[in-house]
Amino acid sequence: MQVSLALVSCPVVLQWAFLSSQVRQLEEFEKQPDGTIKSVCTKNGRAEGDRFIVATGAWISSLIPAWNSMLAAGQVVGYLRLTPDEISQLRDLPIYFNFSTGFFAFPPHEPTGYLKVACHRFGYTRPGPSVTSAPPSLAVASRANYIQRHSDRGFKYLPLIGRYIVGSQRKLSRELLDKWKFPTQFRERFQGEVFTGDGSRGGPERRELTAQELDTFDTALEAASSRSSKI
Ligand SMILES: *[C@@H]1O[C@H](CO)[C@@H](O)[C@H](O)[C@H]1NC(C)=O
């Protein structure tokens, strides 16, 4: 069986399809009368397939109803450009994670000279037009000093979880199939406040971005999308 892989990626829902190793701009899904996807239409033509994998990352709740069982929350991530001297001083920095504050850091990334620091916290939500919280839909084509980075979770874990994603074809046990199926049970009992944490997050409680923070963020995002990279 030929399986077409359609990876629909961020930052704009339904923007890109990776088909047969080619990246093309996705326009829409063509559906069969029963609602199953038959093909994807891109600017360069249609591609049919038996299965389509849609990887939207944090945009998922803008695409399908999840009854609040999935929530997009913004997190604080910072990249610091280091001098060659600072890089050599921090080369052996261990991976640091503080469970009280959620602050974590990696050793510097030598090829680009960046140090990544971030906070694994409960995050910030931003109301979307029809969902509890959604990331901005503005595409950032070229961002000043932007480090090319994919949604690492999906790409990193795909080789490990692939056999569960195609579970029904690989004859997984009923128990595993139940664990991996789409969580429709939340349709009946809508999740009001689900994200109490898994024990790994630290710092203050999750809150909504204020109007002023949203304004600052959107202005910066808009500026970043039109500025050219300095790298
Ligand atoms: C974690 O952060 C807290 C609060 O800033 C601090 O008191 C504590 O010493 C830190 N722990 C480690 C292991 O760095």
The ligand as a Gaussian input file, in Angstrom:
#p B3LYP/6-31G(d) Opt

LIG

0 1
 C       15.763000      26.599000      41.814000
 O       15.193000      27.885000      41.889000
 C       14.921000      28.329000      43.223000
 C       14.183000      29.664000      43.111000
 O       14.923000      30.617000      42.371000
 C       16.221000      28.430000      43.986000
 O       15.941000      28.818000      45.321000
 C       16.916000      27.060000      43.980000
 O       18.159000      27.156000      44.600000
 C       17.085000      26.567000      42.552000
 N       17.595000      25.194000      42.603000
 C       18.692000      24.826000      41.947000
 C       19.056000      23.385000      42.081000
 O       19.367000      25.576000      41.259000

